[in-house]
Amino acid sequence: MTFKEHFEQQGFLHLSNFVDRSMIRYIKQQYLQTVKPFDQPLLRQNTDQYEKHLFSEAGFMTNPLLNVHESLPEALIGFRSSVVDLLGHNALQQLLKKLMGERPVLVQSMYTESSLGSPDHIDSHLIDSARIGSMIGCWVALEDIDASGGRFTLFPKSHLLDNDQVFSEEVTHLYQQYNELSIQAINAYPGEQSQLTTQAQQVLEKLLRVSNLSRYNQPIQAGDVFLFSSKLIQSNEQPTHRQSHHSVTAHFVPAVYPLRHHSAYNVDLRIAQGGNLAIHIAPEAVMA
């Protein structure tokens, strides 16, 4: 079975030892020496705001960095460049192009030292290509990560839950209900979000039971890469903070379609090419 066939059937690829250890060590070194001591606000994934570092009792940063490829100041250019080099690696770019059938464009990147975990969710509800489901997520482990650090987990084949040729009518109906509630929660007024989010999670729990899908949470080693469909159900386990969770996450869309936000509106891509990496320059991006 080819990588493309596996990706289309399962919704993801787990590529062991895909990234060279020397590149991983350099990225972590840049983070620990320049980013972690940095005491000015940086853009954060969980709030989409510029904030200072927050730390766990064990001393790990718990508010992941957002869009490290474009939002970091000049003082952190070494770290930013190291992440761009990782995401622009020729082998990764060639594989993404094979899976998409088009030139991949980076639209989002994140760096995590230790997150607070995330519930099961579908990225497509927040961000995707205008051709729904064609965005590909990329998660890179920069160290060995076990359950205490909060592993990246997913449900194989969950990107097909809306396909009545694969799943029963009950399953596809539950998926549609979950989809609608999740999108409503994302776009709701703050006072309504909590209730809608709870309802969506309750439907998702039932959906996963009825569909008989099993969680994939295999051991993760430094250099492992996950590529996954934007429609795949995935999460980060709740960590104990006894172990860090150094990782880079990115999202790529095909160059020929607009970017879609919050399942509500499209944005035309503004593409800049840097070596092997095509990058969408967001209008609000802060380029140091």
Buried (B, 14 or more C-beta within 10 A) or exposed (E): EEEBEBBBEBBBBBBEEBBEEEBBEBBBEBBEEBBBEBEEEBBBBBEEEEEEBEBBEEEBBBBBBBBBBBBBEEEBEBBBBBBBBBBBBEEBBEBBBEBBEBBBBBBBBBBBBBBBBBEBBBBBBBBBBBBBBBBBBBBBBBBBBBBBBBBBBBBBBBBBBBEEEEBEEEBBBBBBBBBBBBBBBBBBEEEEBEEBBEBBBEBBEBBBEBBEBEBBEEEBEBBBBBBBBBBBBBBBBEBBBEBBBBBBBBBBBBBBBBBBBEBEEEBEBEEEEEEBBBBBBBEEBEEE
